[in-house]
Amino acid sequence: MSYHGQITESAEKGHSQPPHSGQPAYDARRLVNGEGTAMILLDDKAYQLRITRAGKLILTK
């Protein structure tokens, strides 16, 4: 999975902008694409991003 770019849909849905508006912002629910998990790559390492039932984010190696 390859993902590039900033997601602005949250602003359209009435959510507030992130406090650091100069930085890119990504909607975690869009990153996981309805599956609940997504792989994030950094150099040659893969990390799993998961949204819990309680709505918390967990990033594991």
PDBQT receptor file of N, H, CA, C and O in Angstrom, charges set to zero:
ATOM      1  N   MET A   1       0.856  -1.184   0.000  1.00  0.00    +0.000 N 
ATOM      2  CA  MET A   1       0.000   0.000   0.000  1.00  0.00    +0.000 C 
ATOM      3  C   MET A   1       0.889   1.230   0.000  1.00  0.00    +0.000 C 
ATOM      4  O   MET A   1       1.841   1.318   0.775  1.00  0.00    +0.000 OA
ATOM      5  N   SER A   2       0.586   2.145  -0.842  1.00  0.00    +0.000 N 
ATOM      6  H   SER A   2      -0.187   2.074  -1.472  1.00  0.00    +0.000 HD
ATOM      7  CA  SER A   2       1.334   3.384  -0.939  1.00  0.00    +0.000 C 
ATOM      8  C   SER A   2       0.382   4.539  -0.700  1.00  0.00    +0.000 C 
ATOM      9  O   SER A   2      -0.711   4.570  -1.266  1.00  0.00    +0.000 OA
ATOM     10  N   TYR A   3       0.781   5.479   0.125  1.00  0.00    +0.000 N 
ATOM     11  H   TYR A   3       1.668   5.453   0.584  1.00  0.00    +0.000 HD
ATOM     12  CA  TYR A   3      -0.087   6.599   0.426  1.00  0.00    +0.000 C 
ATOM     13  C   TYR A   3       0.740   7.873   0.500  1.00  0.00    +0.000 C 
ATOM     14  O   TYR A   3       1.749   7.932   1.202  1.00  0.00    +0.000 OA
ATOM     15  N   HIS A   4       0.309   8.875  -0.221  1.00  0.00    +0.000 N 
ATOM     16  H   HIS A   4      -0.510   8.827  -0.792  1.00  0.00    +0.000 HD
ATOM     17  CA  HIS A   4       0.971  10.175  -0.192  1.00  0.00    +0.000 C 
ATOM     18  C   HIS A   4      -0.089  11.255  -0.164  1.00  0.00    +0.000 C 
ATOM     19  O   HIS A   4      -1.152  11.115  -0.771  1.00  0.00    +0.000 OA
ATOM     20  N   GLY A   5       0.204  12.320   0.537  1.00  0.00    +0.000 N 
ATOM     21  H   GLY A   5       1.066  12.433   1.029  1.00  0.00    +0.000 HD
ATOM     22  CA  GLY A   5      -0.693  13.463   0.505  1.00  0.00    +0.000 C 
ATOM     23  C   GLY A   5      -1.408  13.704   1.810  1.00  0.00    +0.000 C 
ATOM     24  O   GLY A   5      -1.439  12.856   2.701  1.00  0.00    +0.000 OA
ATOM     25  N   GLN A   6      -1.967  14.858   1.893  1.00  0.00    +0.000 N 
ATOM     26  H   GLN A   6      -1.941  15.547   1.169  1.00  0.00    +0.000 HD
ATOM     27  CA  GLN A   6      -2.680  15.286   3.098  1.00  0.00    +0.000 C 
ATOM     28  C   GLN A   6      -4.164  15.060   2.914  1.00  0.00    +0.000 C 
ATOM     29  O   GLN A   6      -4.716  15.323   1.846  1.00  0.00    +0.000 OA
ATOM     30  N   ILE A   7      -4.803  14.574   3.956  1.00  0.00    +0.000 N 
ATOM     31  H   ILE A   7      -4.355  14.360   4.823  1.00  0.00    +0.000 HD
ATOM     32  CA  ILE A   7      -6.242  14.337   3.918  1.00  0.00    +0.000 C 
ATOM     33  C   ILE A   7      -6.942  15.526   4.545  1.00  0.00    +0.000 C 
ATOM     34  O   ILE A   7      -6.636  15.911   5.673  1.00  0.00    +0.000 OA
ATOM     35  N   THR A   8      -7.872  16.100   3.822  1.00  0.00    +0.000 N 
ATOM     36  H   THR A   8      -8.120  15.788   2.906  1.00  0.00    +0.000 HD
ATOM     37  CA  THR A   8      -8.565  17.277   4.335  1.00  0.00    +0.000 C 
ATOM     38  C   THR A   8     -10.042  17.004   4.567  1.00  0.00    +0.000 C 
ATOM     39  O   THR A   8     -10.789  17.917   4.920  1.00  0.00    +0.000 OA
ATOM     40  N   GLU A   9     -10.473  15.767   4.377  1.00  0.00    +0.000 N 
ATOM     41  H   GLU A   9      -9.866  15.026   4.091  1.00  0.00    +0.000 HD
ATOM     42  CA  GLU A   9     -11.888  15.434   4.525  1.00  0.00    +0.000 C 
ATOM     43  C   GLU A   9     -12.394  15.724   5.929  1.00  0.00    +0.000 C 
ATOM     44  O   GLU A   9     -13.564  16.069   6.090  1.00  0.00    +0.000 OA
ATOM     45  N   SER A  10     -11.545  15.594   6.962  1.00  0.00    +0.000 N 
ATOM     46  H   SER A  10     -10.594  15.314   6.831  1.00  0.00    +0.000 HD
ATOM     47  CA  SER A  10     -11.993  15.838   8.332  1.00  0.00    +0.000 C 
ATOM     48  C   SER A  10     -12.463  17.284   8.503  1.00  0.00    +0.000 C 
ATOM     49  O   SER A  10     -13.383  17.552   9.276  1.00  0.00    +0.000 OA
ATOM     50  N   ALA A  11     -11.840  18.201   7.792  1.00  0.00    +0.000 N 
ATOM     51  H   ALA A  11     -11.092  17.984   7.164  1.00  0.00    +0.000 HD
ATOM     52  CA  ALA A  11     -12.282  19.592   7.866  1.00  0.00    +0.000 C 
ATOM     53  C   ALA A  11     -13.673  19.742   7.263  1.00  0.00    +0.000 C 
ATOM     54  O   ALA A  11     -14.484  20.535   7.742  1.00  0.00    +0.000 OA
ATOM     55  N   GLU A  12     -13.946  18.962   6.192  1.00  0.00    +0.000 N 
ATOM     56  H   GLU A  12     -13.287  18.318   5.804  1.00  0.00    +0.000 HD
ATOM     57  CA  GLU A  12     -15.253  19.018   5.568  1.00  0.00    +0.000 C 
ATOM     58  C   GLU A  12     -16.335  18.455   6.471  1.00  0.00    +0.000 C 
ATOM     59  O   GLU A  12     -17.494  18.857   6.368  1.00  0.00    +0.000 OA
ATOM     60  N   LYS A  13     -15.978  17.532   7.355  1.00  0.00    +0.000 N 
ATOM     61  H   LYS A  13     -15.037  17.206   7.438  1.00  0.00    +0.000 HD
ATOM     62  CA  LYS A  13     -16.947  16.910   8.253  1.00  0.00    +0.000 C 
ATOM     63  C   LYS A  13     -17.118  17.701   9.544  1.00  0.00    +0.000 C 
ATOM     64  O   LYS A  13     -17.825  17.253  10.447  1.00  0.00    +0.000 OA
ATOM     65  N   GLY A  14     -16.488  18.863   9.649  1.00  0.00    +0.000 N 
ATOM     66  H   GLY A  14     -15.914  19.226   8.915  1.00  0.00    +0.000 HD
ATOM     67  CA  GLY A  14     -16.671  19.703  10.818  1.00  0.00    +0.000 C 
ATOM     68  C   GLY A  14     -15.692  19.445  11.948  1.00  0.00    +0.000 C 
ATOM     69  O   GLY A  14     -15.843  20.013  13.029  1.00  0.00    +0.000 OA
ATOM     70  N   HIS A  15     -14.697  18.608  11.727  1.00  0.00    +0.000 N 
ATOM     71  H   HIS A  15     -14.574  18.147  10.848  1.00  0.00    +0.000 HD
ATOM     72  CA  HIS A  15     -13.696  18.398  12.754  1.00  0.00    +0.000 C 
ATOM     73  C   HIS A  15     -12.732  19.573  12.772  1.00  0.00    +0.000 C 
ATOM     74  O   HIS A  15     -12.498  20.214  11.747  1.00  0.00    +0.000 OA
ATOM     75  N   SER A  16     -12.179  19.848  13.936  1.00  0.00    +0.000 N 
ATOM     76  H   SER A  16     -12.369  19.327  14.768  1.00  0.00    +0.000 HD
ATOM     77  CA  SER A  16     -11.258  20.970  14.038  1.00  0.00    +0.000 C 
ATOM     78  C   SER A  16      -9.934  20.637  13.367  1.00  0.00    +0.000 C 
ATOM     79  O   SER A  16      -9.570  19.469  13.226  1.00  0.00    +0.000 OA
ATOM     80  N   GLN A  17      -9.232  21.659  12.964  1.00  0.00    +0.000 N 
ATOM     81  H   GLN A  17      -9.528  22.608  13.079  1.00  0.00    +0.000 HD
ATOM     82  CA  GLN A  17      -7.917  21.492  12.368  1.00  0.00    +0.000 C 
ATOM     83  C   GLN A  17      -6.910  21.119  13.441  1.00  0.00    +0.000 C 
ATOM     84  O   GLN A  17      -7.082  21.502  14.598  1.00  0.00    +0.000 OA
ATOM     85  N   PRO A  18      -5.851  20.371  13.084  1.00  0.00    +0.000 N 
ATOM     86  CA  PRO A  18      -4.833  20.029  14.069  1.00  0.00    +0.000 C 
ATOM     87  C   PRO A  18      -4.165  21.286  14.607  1.00  0.00    +0.000 C 
ATOM     88  O   PRO A  18      -4.109  22.297  13.908  1.00  0.00    +0.000 OA
ATOM     89  N   PRO A  19      -3.652  21.243  15.853  1.00  0.00    +0.000 N 
ATOM     90  CA  PRO A  19      -3.063  22.440  16.453  1.00  0.00    +0.000 C 
ATOM     91  C   PRO A  19      -1.840  22.949  15.698  1.00  0.00    +0.000 C 
ATOM     92  O   PRO A  19      -1.555  24.146  15.744  1.00  0.00    +0.000 OA
ATOM     93  N   HIS A  20      -1.113  22.082  15.008  1.00  0.00    +0.000 N 
ATOM     94  H   HIS A  20      -1.345  21.109  14.970  1.00  0.00    +0.000 HD
ATOM     95  CA  HIS A  20       0.059  22.491  14.246  1.00  0.00    +0.000 C 
ATOM     96  C   HIS A  20      -0.318  22.532  12.777  1.00  0.00    +0.000 C 
ATOM     97  O   HIS A  20       0.053  21.644  12.010  1.00  0.00    +0.000 OA
ATOM     98  N   SER A  21      -1.048  23.552  12.389  1.00  0.00    +0.000 N 
ATOM     99  H   SER A  21      -1.350  24.273  13.013  1.00  0.00    +0.000 HD
ATOM    100  CA  SER A  21      -1.626  23.590  11.052  1.00  0.00    +0.000 C 
ATOM    101  C   SER A  21      -0.588  23.622   9.936  1.00  0.00    +0.000 C 
ATOM    102  O   SER A  21      -0.937  23.366   8.784  1.00  0.00    +0.000 OA
ATOM    103  N   GLY A  22       0.683  23.928  10.236  1.00  0.00    +0.000 N 
ATOM    104  H   GLY A  22       0.966  24.136  11.173  1.00  0.00    +0.000 HD
ATOM    105  CA  GLY A  22       1.719  23.925   9.207  1.00  0.00    +0.000 C 
ATOM    106  C   GLY A  22       2.219  22.532   8.887  1.00  0.00    +0.000 C 
ATOM    107  O   GLY A  22       2.947  22.351   7.911  1.00  0.00    +0.000 OA
ATOM    108  N   GLN A  23       1.844  21.537   9.688  1.00  0.00    +0.000 N 
ATOM    109  H   GLN A  23       1.252  21.684  10.480  1.00  0.00    +0.000 HD
ATOM    110  CA  GLN A  23       2.302  20.166   9.479  1.00  0.00    +0.000 C 
ATOM    111  C   GLN A  23       1.226  19.363   8.754  1.00  0.00    +0.000 C 
ATOM    112  O   GLN A  23       0.038  19.656   8.884  1.00  0.00    +0.000 OA
ATOM    113  N   PRO A  24       1.642  18.342   7.986  1.00  0.00    +0.000 N 
ATOM    114  CA  PRO A  24       0.642  17.497   7.336  1.00  0.00    +0.000 C 
ATOM    115  C   PRO A  24      -0.226  16.789   8.374  1.00  0.00    +0.000 C 
ATOM    116  O   PRO A  24       0.258  16.435   9.449  1.00  0.00    +0.000 OA
ATOM    117  N   ALA A  25      -1.490  16.585   8.062  1.00  0.00    +0.000 N 
ATOM    118  H   ALA A  25      -1.883  16.873   7.188  1.00  0.00    +0.000 HD
ATOM    119  CA  ALA A  25      -2.413  15.881   8.950  1.00  0.00    +0.000 C 
ATOM    120  C   ALA A  25      -3.051  14.738   8.178  1.00  0.00    +0.000 C 
ATOM    121  O   ALA A  25      -3.445  14.910   7.024  1.00  0.00    +0.000 OA
ATOM    122  N   TYR A  26      -3.153  13.581   8.801  1.00  0.00    +0.000 N 
ATOM    123  H   TYR A  26      -2.832  13.441   9.738  1.00  0.00    +0.000 HD
ATOM    124  CA  TYR A  26      -3.705  12.393   8.166  1.00  0.00    +0.000 C 
ATOM    125  C   TYR A  26      -4.795  11.813   9.047  1.00  0.00    +0.000 C 
ATOM    126  O   TYR A  26      -4.625  11.709  10.262  1.00  0.00    +0.000 OA
ATOM    127  N   ASP A  27      -5.896  11.443   8.454  1.00  0.00    +0.000 N 
ATOM    128  H   ASP A  27      -6.034  11.528   7.468  1.00  0.00    +0.000 HD
ATOM    129  CA  ASP A  27      -6.996  10.822   9.170  1.00  0.00    +0.000 C 
ATOM    130  C   ASP A  27      -6.678   9.337   9.306  1.00  0.00    +0.000 C 
ATOM    131  O   ASP A  27      -6.623   8.629   8.301  1.00  0.00    +0.000 OA
ATOM    132  N   ALA A  28      -6.467   8.850  10.531  1.00  0.00    +0.000 N 
ATOM    133  H   ALA A  28      -6.512   9.426  11.348  1.00  0.00    +0.000 HD
ATOM    134  CA  ALA A  28      -6.068   7.470  10.767  1.00  0.00    +0.000 C 
ATOM    135  C   ALA A  28      -7.097   6.492  10.225  1.00  0.00    +0.000 C 
ATOM    136  O   ALA A  28      -6.728   5.419   9.748  1.00  0.00    +0.000 OA
ATOM    137  N   ARG A  29      -8.373   6.832  10.287  1.00  0.00    +0.000 N 
ATOM    138  H   ARG A  29      -8.673   7.704  10.675  1.00  0.00    +0.000 HD
ATOM    139  CA  ARG A  29      -9.402   5.914   9.779  1.00  0.00    +0.000 C 
ATOM    140  C   ARG A  29      -9.289   5.746   8.267  1.00  0.00    +0.000 C 
ATOM    141  O   ARG A  29      -9.577   4.670   7.744  1.00  0.00    +0.000 OA
ATOM    142  N   ARG A  30      -8.878   6.781   7.571  1.00  0.00    +0.000 N 
ATOM    143  H   ARG A  30      -8.644   7.655   7.996  1.00  0.00    +0.000 HD
ATOM    144  CA  ARG A  30      -8.653   6.656   6.128  1.00  0.00    +0.000 C 
ATOM    145  C   ARG A  30      -7.387   5.857   5.853  1.00  0.00    +0.000 C 
ATOM    146  O   ARG A  30      -7.326   5.118   4.870  1.00  0.00    +0.000 OA
ATOM    147  N   LEU A  31      -6.366   5.996   6.716  1.00  0.00    +0.000 N 
ATOM    148  H   LEU A  31      -6.415   6.596   7.514  1.00  0.00    +0.000 HD
ATOM    149  CA  LEU A  31      -5.128   5.234   6.529  1.00  0.00    +0.000 C 
ATOM    150  C   LEU A  31      -5.377   3.736   6.635  1.00  0.00    +0.000 C 
ATOM    151  O   LEU A  31      -4.806   2.958   5.871  1.00  0.00    +0.000 OA
ATOM    152  N   VAL A  32      -6.217   3.328   7.568  1.00  0.00    +0.000 N 
ATOM    153  H   VAL A  32      -6.681   3.960   8.188  1.00  0.00    +0.000 HD
ATOM    154  CA  VAL A  32      -6.487   1.894   7.745  1.00  0.00    +0.000 C 
ATOM    155  C   VAL A  32      -7.555   1.394   6.782  1.00  0.00    +0.000 C 
ATOM    156  O   VAL A  32      -7.790   0.189   6.697  1.00  0.00    +0.000 OA
ATOM    157  N   ASN A  33      -8.202   2.293   6.060  1.00  0.00    +0.000 N 
ATOM    158  H   ASN A  33      -8.011   3.272   6.129  1.00  0.00    +0.000 HD
ATOM    159  CA  ASN A  33      -9.118   1.931   4.981  1.00  0.00    +0.000 C 
ATOM    160  C   ASN A  33     -10.239   0.999   5.423  1.00  0.00    +0.000 C 
ATOM    161  O   ASN A  33     -10.622   0.097   4.678  1.00  0.00    +0.000 OA
ATOM    162  N   GLY A  34     -10.766   1.206   6.617  1.00  0.00    +0.000 N 
ATOM    163  H   GLY A  34     -10.455   1.939   7.222  1.00  0.00    +0.000 HD
ATOM    164  CA  GLY A  34     -11.861   0.385   7.101  1.00  0.00    +0.000 C 
ATOM    165  C   GLY A  34     -11.453  -0.984   7.627  1.00  0.00    +0.000 C 
ATOM    166  O   GLY A  34     -12.295  -1.724   8.136  1.00  0.00    +0.000 OA
ATOM    167  N   GLU A  35     -10.181  -1.330   7.510  1.00  0.00    +0.000 N 
ATOM    168  H   GLU A  35      -9.497  -0.729   7.096  1.00  0.00    +0.000 HD
ATOM    169  CA  GLU A  35      -9.693  -2.639   7.941  1.00  0.00    +0.000 C 
ATOM    170  C   GLU A  35      -9.300  -2.646   9.419  1.00  0.00    +0.000 C 
ATOM    171  O   GLU A  35      -9.236  -3.715  10.028  1.00  0.00    +0.000 OA
ATOM    172  N   GLY A  36      -9.040  -1.491  10.001  1.00  0.00    +0.000 N 
ATOM    173  H   GLY A  36      -9.092  -0.623   9.507  1.00  0.00    +0.000 HD
ATOM    174  CA  GLY A  36      -8.621  -1.410  11.399  1.00  0.00    +0.000 C 
ATOM    175  C   GLY A  36      -7.131  -1.426  11.586  1.00  0.00    +0.000 C 
ATOM    176  O   GLY A  36      -6.647  -1.065  12.659  1.00  0.00    +0.000 OA
ATOM    177  N   THR A  37      -6.365  -1.841  10.560  1.00  0.00    +0.000 N 
ATOM    178  H   THR A  37      -6.758  -2.135   9.688  1.00  0.00    +0.000 HD
ATOM    179  CA  THR A  37      -4.910  -1.838  10.657  1.00  0.00    +0.000 C 
ATOM    180  C   THR A  37      -4.305  -1.369   9.339  1.00  0.00    +0.000 C 
ATOM    181  O   THR A  37      -4.919  -1.479   8.277  1.00  0.00    +0.000 OA
ATOM    182  N   ALA A  38      -3.086  -0.844   9.433  1.00  0.00    +0.000 N 
ATOM    183  H   ALA A  38      -2.587  -0.755  10.295  1.00  0.00    +0.000 HD
ATOM    184  CA  ALA A  38      -2.334  -0.436   8.249  1.00  0.00    +0.000 C 
ATOM    185  C   ALA A  38      -0.855  -0.658   8.528  1.00  0.00    +0.000 C 
ATOM    186  O   ALA A  38      -0.417  -0.573   9.676  1.00  0.00    +0.000 OA
ATOM    187  N   MET A  39      -0.094  -0.939   7.494  1.00  0.00    +0.000 N 
ATOM    188  H   MET A  39      -0.451  -1.007   6.562  1.00  0.00    +0.000 HD
ATOM    189  CA  MET A  39       1.353  -1.071   7.623  1.00  0.00    +0.000 C 
ATOM    190  C   MET A  39       1.988   0.269   7.268  1.00  0.00    +0.000 C 
ATOM    191  O   MET A  39       1.634   0.900   6.272  1.00  0.00    +0.000 OA
ATOM    192  N   ILE A  40       2.933   0.688   8.106  1.00  0.00    +0.000 N 
ATOM    193  H   ILE A  40       3.220   0.175   8.916  1.00  0.00    +0.000 HD
ATOM    194  CA  ILE A  40       3.680   1.924   7.869  1.00  0.00    +0.000 C 
ATOM    195  C   ILE A  40       5.133   1.535   7.739  1.00  0.00    +0.000 C 
ATOM    196  O   ILE A  40       5.675   0.850   8.606  1.00  0.00    +0.000 OA
ATOM    197  N   LEU A  41       5.770   1.963   6.665  1.00  0.00    +0.000 N 
ATOM    198  H   LEU A  41       5.330   2.519   5.960  1.00  0.00    +0.000 HD
ATOM    199  CA  LEU A  41       7.159   1.615   6.417  1.00  0.00    +0.000 C 
ATOM    200  C   LEU A  41       8.070   2.798   6.717  1.00  0.00    +0.000 C 
ATOM    201  O   LEU A  41       7.782   3.939   6.357  1.00  0.00    +0.000 OA
ATOM    202  N   LEU A  42       9.185   2.490   7.393  1.00  0.00    +0.000 N 
ATOM    203  H   LEU A  42       9.419   1.563   7.687  1.00  0.00    +0.000 HD
ATOM    204  CA  LEU A  42      10.219   3.486   7.664  1.00  0.00    +0.000 C 
ATOM    205  C   LEU A  42      11.549   2.819   7.403  1.00  0.00    +0.000 C 
ATOM    206  O   LEU A  42      11.932   1.881   8.102  1.00  0.00    +0.000 OA
ATOM    207  N   ASP A  43      12.254   3.305   6.392  1.00  0.00    +0.000 N 
ATOM    208  H   ASP A  43      11.942   4.067   5.824  1.00  0.00    +0.000 HD
ATOM    209  CA  ASP A  43      13.491   2.672   5.926  1.00  0.00    +0.000 C 
ATOM    210  C   ASP A  43      13.179   1.225   5.577  1.00  0.00    +0.000 C 
ATOM    211  O   ASP A  43      12.332   0.984   4.717  1.00  0.00    +0.000 OA
ATOM    212  N   ASP A  44      13.820   0.266   6.201  1.00  0.00    +0.000 N 
ATOM    213  H   ASP A  44      14.508   0.462   6.900  1.00  0.00    +0.000 HD
ATOM    214  CA  ASP A  44      13.560  -1.137   5.875  1.00  0.00    +0.000 C 
ATOM    215  C   ASP A  44      12.742  -1.836   6.957  1.00  0.00    +0.000 C 
ATOM    216  O   ASP A  44      12.730  -3.064   7.029  1.00  0.00    +0.000 OA
ATOM    217  N   LYS A  45      12.058  -1.060   7.796  1.00  0.00    +0.000 N 
ATOM    218  H   LYS A  45      12.067  -0.062   7.736  1.00  0.00    +0.000 HD
ATOM    219  CA  LYS A  45      11.270  -1.622   8.892  1.00  0.00    +0.000 C 
ATOM    220  C   LYS A  45       9.783  -1.358   8.669  1.00  0.00    +0.000 C 
ATOM    221  O   LYS A  45       9.389  -0.291   8.200  1.00  0.00    +0.000 OA
ATOM    222  N   ALA A  46       8.961  -2.364   9.019  1.00  0.00    +0.000 N 
ATOM    223  H   ALA A  46       9.281  -3.232   9.400  1.00  0.00    +0.000 HD
ATOM    224  CA  ALA A  46       7.512  -2.247   8.894  1.00  0.00    +0.000 C 
ATOM    225  C   ALA A  46       6.899  -2.125  10.287  1.00  0.00    +0.000 C 
ATOM    226  O   ALA A  46       7.281  -2.840  11.214  1.00  0.00    +0.000 OA
ATOM    227  N   TYR A  47       5.960  -1.224  10.412  1.00  0.00    +0.000 N 
ATOM    228  H   TYR A  47       5.650  -0.644   9.659  1.00  0.00    +0.000 HD
ATOM    229  CA  TYR A  47       5.237  -1.007  11.662  1.00  0.00    +0.000 C 
ATOM    230  C   TYR A  47       3.759  -1.184  11.375  1.00  0.00    +0.000 C 
ATOM    231  O   TYR A  47       3.296  -0.902  10.270  1.00  0.00    +0.000 OA
ATOM    232  N   GLN A  48       3.014  -1.653  12.375  1.00  0.00    +0.000 N 
ATOM    233  H   GLN A  48       3.390  -1.882  13.273  1.00  0.00    +0.000 HD
ATOM    234  CA  GLN A  48       1.575  -1.817  12.221  1.00  0.00    +0.000 C 
ATOM    235  C   GLN A  48       0.857  -0.734  13.017  1.00  0.00    +0.000 C 
ATOM    236  O   GLN A  48       1.090  -0.575  14.216  1.00  0.00    +0.000 OA
ATOM    237  N   LEU A  49      -0.002  -0.004  12.355  1.00  0.00    +0.000 N 
ATOM    238  H   LEU A  49      -0.192  -0.133  11.381  1.00  0.00    +0.000 HD
ATOM    239  CA  LEU A  49      -0.858   0.983  12.999  1.00  0.00    +0.000 C 
ATOM    240  C   LEU A  49      -2.221   0.337  13.171  1.00  0.00    +0.000 C 
ATOM    241  O   LEU A  49      -2.793  -0.179  12.211  1.00  0.00    +0.000 OA
ATOM    242  N   ARG A  50      -2.745   0.365  14.393  1.00  0.00    +0.000 N 
ATOM    243  H   ARG A  50      -2.280   0.784  15.173  1.00  0.00    +0.000 HD
ATOM    244  CA  ARG A  50      -4.033  -0.274  14.668  1.00  0.00    +0.000 C 
ATOM    245  C   ARG A  50      -4.915   0.679  15.453  1.00  0.00    +0.000 C 
ATOM    246  O   ARG A  50      -4.443   1.378  16.350  1.00  0.00    +0.000 OA
ATOM    247  N   ILE A  51      -6.191   0.708  15.116  1.00  0.00    +0.000 N 
ATOM    248  H   ILE A  51      -6.574   0.141  14.387  1.00  0.00    +0.000 HD
ATOM    249  CA  ILE A  51      -7.169   1.480  15.871  1.00  0.00    +0.000 C 
ATOM    250  C   ILE A  51      -7.925   0.492  16.756  1.00  0.00    +0.000 C 
ATOM    251  O   ILE A  51      -8.505  -0.471  16.254  1.00  0.00    +0.000 OA
ATOM    252  N   THR A  52      -7.922   0.721  18.059  1.00  0.00    +0.000 N 
ATOM    253  H   THR A  52      -7.451   1.503  18.467  1.00  0.00    +0.000 HD
ATOM    254  CA  THR A  52      -8.606  -0.175  18.988  1.00  0.00    +0.000 C 
ATOM    255  C   THR A  52     -10.103   0.106  18.983  1.00  0.00    +0.000 C 
ATOM    256  O   THR A  52     -10.558   1.097  18.411  1.00  0.00    +0.000 OA
ATOM    257  N   ARG A  53     -10.858  -0.774  19.625  1.00  0.00    +0.000 N 
ATOM    258  H   ARG A  53     -10.488  -1.578  20.090  1.00  0.00    +0.000 HD
ATOM    259  CA  ARG A  53     -12.311  -0.579  19.741  1.00  0.00    +0.000 C 
ATOM    260  C   ARG A  53     -12.633   0.698  20.502  1.00  0.00    +0.000 C 
ATOM    261  O   ARG A  53     -13.671   1.322  20.279  1.00  0.00    +0.000 OA
ATOM    262  N   ALA A  54     -11.725   1.085  21.412  1.00  0.00    +0.000 N 
ATOM    263  H   ALA A  54     -10.882   0.579  21.594  1.00  0.00    +0.000 HD
ATOM    264  CA  ALA A  54     -11.929   2.303  22.202  1.00  0.00    +0.000 C 
ATOM    265  C   ALA A  54     -11.513   3.560  21.439  1.00  0.00    +0.000 C 
ATOM    266  O   ALA A  54     -11.615   4.664  21.973  1.00  0.00    +0.000 OA
ATOM    267  N   GLY A  55     -11.045   3.408  20.197  1.00  0.00    +0.000 N 
ATOM    268  H   GLY A  55     -10.962   2.511  19.763  1.00  0.00    +0.000 HD
ATOM    269  CA  GLY A  55     -10.666   4.560  19.391  1.00  0.00    +0.000 C 
ATOM    270  C   GLY A  55      -9.258   5.068  19.656  1.00  0.00    +0.000 C 
ATOM    271  O   GLY A  55      -8.940   6.210  19.325  1.00  0.00    +0.000 OA
ATOM    272  N   LYS A  56      -8.410   4.233  20.248  1.00  0.00    +0.000 N 
ATOM    273  H   LYS A  56      -8.668   3.305  20.517  1.00  0.00    +0.000 HD
ATOM    274  CA  LYS A  56      -7.008   4.606  20.511  1.00  0.00    +0.000 C 
ATOM    275  C   LYS A  56      -6.138   4.072  19.373  1.00  0.00    +0.000 C 
ATOM    276  O   LYS A  56      -6.496   3.106  18.700  1.00  0.00    +0.000 OA
ATOM    277  N   LEU A  57      -4.994   4.717  19.176  1.00  0.00    +0.000 N 
ATOM    278  H   LEU A  57      -4.704   5.502  19.723  1.00  0.00    +0.000 HD
ATOM    279  CA  LEU A  57      -4.033   4.264  18.173  1.00  0.00    +0.000 C 
ATOM    280  C   LEU A  57      -2.905   3.513  18.838  1.00  0.00    +0.000 C 
ATOM    281  O   LEU A  57      -2.395   3.928  19.878  1.00  0.00    +0.000 OA
ATOM    282  N   ILE A  58      -2.513   2.391  18.226  1.00  0.00    +0.000 N 
ATOM    283  H   ILE A  58      -2.927   2.054  17.380  1.00  0.00    +0.000 HD
ATOM    284  CA  ILE A  58      -1.376   1.613  18.699  1.00  0.00    +0.000 C 
ATOM    285  C   ILE A  58      -0.444   1.407  17.506  1.00  0.00    +0.000 C 
ATOM    286  O   ILE A  58      -0.878   0.978  16.437  1.00  0.00    +0.000 OA
ATOM    287  N   LEU A  59       0.840   1.715  17.697  1.00  0.00    +0.000 N 
ATOM    288  H   LEU A  59       1.193   2.063  18.565  1.00  0.00    +0.000 HD
ATOM    289  CA  LEU A  59       1.850   1.512  16.661  1.00  0.00    +0.000 C 
ATOM    290  C   LEU A  59       2.837   0.488  17.189  1.00  0.00    +0.000 C 
ATOM    291  O   LEU A  59       3.480   0.714  18.214  1.00  0.00    +0.000 OA
ATOM    292  N   THR A  60       2.964  -0.637  16.497  1.00  0.00    +0.000 N 
ATOM    293  H   THR A  60       2.442  -0.820  15.664  1.00  0.00    +0.000 HD
ATOM    294  CA  THR A  60       3.879  -1.694  16.930  1.00  0.00    +0.000 C 
ATOM    295  C   THR A  60       4.825  -2.043  15.814  1.00  0.00    +0.000 C 
ATOM    296  O   THR A  60       4.515  -1.874  14.634  1.00  0.00    +0.000 OA
ATOM    297  N   LYS A  61       5.998  -2.539  16.205  1.00  0.00    +0.000 N 
ATOM    298  H   LYS A  61       6.250  -2.676  17.163  1.00  0.00    +0.000 HD
ATOM    299  CA  LYS A  61       7.028  -2.929  15.250  1.00  0.00    +0.000 C 
ATOM    300  C   LYS A  61       6.830  -4.360  14.834  1.00  0.00    +0.000 C 
ATOM    301  O   LYS A  61       7.602  -4.881  14.028  1.00  0.00    +0.000 OA
TER     302      LYS A  61
